[in-house]
Amino acid sequence: MTQEKITTYRKLLEAETRRVLAEEFHQAVPETVPIHYFLSFKSEGRLAALRDALDRLDSGTFGRCMLCRCEIAEKFLRNNPTTRLCLCCALGREWGTHKDLESLWKMINSYTGPDTEQ
């Protein structure tokens, strides 16, 4: 992953973290304060996923599937920046719980979303 993409995802993840902290915990985080300081005290669902994604950015494993180690498609990653799985592995896990093809198709569309990048 290029440094430019890492910077883009870091900004996206940090902005989402600030939003969650403000909305769910009524805690404003100034842009000048490192976001990791606030995350070290939180272990709740969405914040834990955001902290994990930021840690993966720092360790160089962000954007790689935790199961198959393949690179996660950019479109999938943009719509789900905290994901740890590629679309194939995510769908493989979900297939066991969604035998209905219409439900599976809706899930695929929700994971991929519209392609807005030029």
Stockholm file with secondary structure:
# STOCKHOLM 1.0

chainA/1-118         MTQEKITTYRKLLEAETRRVLAEEFHQAVPETVPIHYFLSFKSEGRLAALRDALDRLDSGTFGRCMLCRCEIAEKFLRNNPTTRLCLCCALGREWGTHKDLESLWKMINSYTGPDTEQ
#=GR chainA/1-118 SS CCHHHHHHHHHHHHHHHHHHHHHHHCCCCCTTSCHHHHHTTCCSHHHHHHHHHHHHHHHTCTTBCTTTCCBCCHHHHHHCTTCCSCHHHHHHHHHTTCCCHHHHHHHHHHHHCCCCCC
#=GC SS_cons         CCHHHHHHHHHHHHHHHHHHHHHHHCCCCCTTSCHHHHHTTCCSHHHHHHHHHHHHHHHTCTTBCTTTCCBCCHHHHHHCTTCCSCHHHHHHHHHTTCCCHHHHHHHHHHHHCCCCCC
//
